[in-house]
Amino acid sequence: MKIAVITGASRGLGRSAALHCAKRGTGVILTYNTHPDSAQEVVRMIEADGGKAIAMKLDVADIASFAAFRDDVTAALATTWGRTEFDHLVNNAGYGVYNPIESVTEAEFDGLFNVHMKGPFFLTQALLPLFARGGHIVNVTSATSRVATVGVAPYAAFKGGLEVLTRYMAKEFGHRGLRANAVSPGAIRTDLGGGLNDEFEALLAGQTALGRVGEPDDIGRMIASLLSDDNAWVNAQTIEVAGGYVI
């Protein structure tokens, strides 16, 4: 059985990714920060469908906690799966702030940087010794790194940086047999950044070739598919999953 660590999987895209990975027979270590009940509900859903999953608390902005998290993952691998390694890491945890450049505060900037760029960098570094050969890193980025959207400049800039980091991960970890790719969602109906109101959703749908905004399962299915052996030769890519957004 392959095992995936998926950050921010108590809800939204991470939740969907965890469920779809489990449906393909992958064991899941899912993390949460502020929604333990939601995380345990995901675990129950996976177990009810015959899979294996555990939920672990992790604040991806707290770099100092990563060594202890690695120790917890090591223990969980041994007790739940009888293994010393895991196969896949999905750096998904994140949040949004809507604020134009002229009014972004340093605290907002630093918070977004810590979660969307610094956190994935150092979490991957911390977990690297536990990766099995032939594993895969998926970094969840955003179509806002390609299409400028007023009010999300820091978020988009760090997601763009994460796409660059993805290519460097693929380059530097290739000798370990590890792949690294980025999945770049377009507009998705989640509660990120406060969610979508009807007017904004209609605007985004009108800018998308398929005429709607995405659902979490559109991204969850893609991540699960990308982690599978069906895509074993896909490496160092950013794959936009957006239904044809602003083309």
C-alpha positions, 0 to 999 in steps of 0.5 A: 500500500502506498501512503500519502501525507496530505496537509490541510486535508480537513476540508476543501481541496485537501479533503477531496484529495484524501478521499480520492487517494484512499479510493485508489487504495492509498493510506492517508496521513492527513493534517489539520490545524484548526478543524480537528472534528472535520479531520476526524470525519474525513478519517471516518469516511475513509475507514468506512470505505475500507481504507486506512487514515489518521489525522495529525495536527500541523501548523505549516507556518510553525517551522520549529514544529516540523522535527516533532511532526516528522517523529510523529509521522515515523511513529504512525507509519510503524504502528498503523502500516508497519512501515518506515517510509511513506510515498507521497507528500501533497503540500496543500494547506493554505488560506487566502487574503483579499487586499490590494497591494496598497493596503497589504500589511506586513503581517498579512504578507508574512503570514501568507509567505510562511504558509504558502512558500516557507512552510512547504519548503521546510516541511518537504526538507524535514520529511525527505528522509522518510520518502520511499524511492519512487515517491511523488511531491505535489504542490498545490499552487493557483491559476492566479500565478498566471492570470493577475487578479486584483487583491491577491498579489502576495498569495499569487506571488508565493504560489508562483514561487512554489511553482518554481520550487517544484521544478527545483525539487524535481531536479534535486530529488531526481536521484532519489527517484522522487517526482515533483509536480504542481497542480494549479487550480482555477476558481474553485467553490471552497471557503478559501478567502471567504468563498464565492458570492453569486456575483463573483461566481458568475463572473468567474464562470463567464471567464471559463471555457466550460462555463462554471467554477470548479468543485473540490473533487475536480482537483482531488481527482487530479491529485490522486491521478497524478500520484498514481503510476498512470502518470509516473513519467510526468515530472517537473510540471505545473498542471492547471486544472481550471476548465479553461480559465481566461484563455 
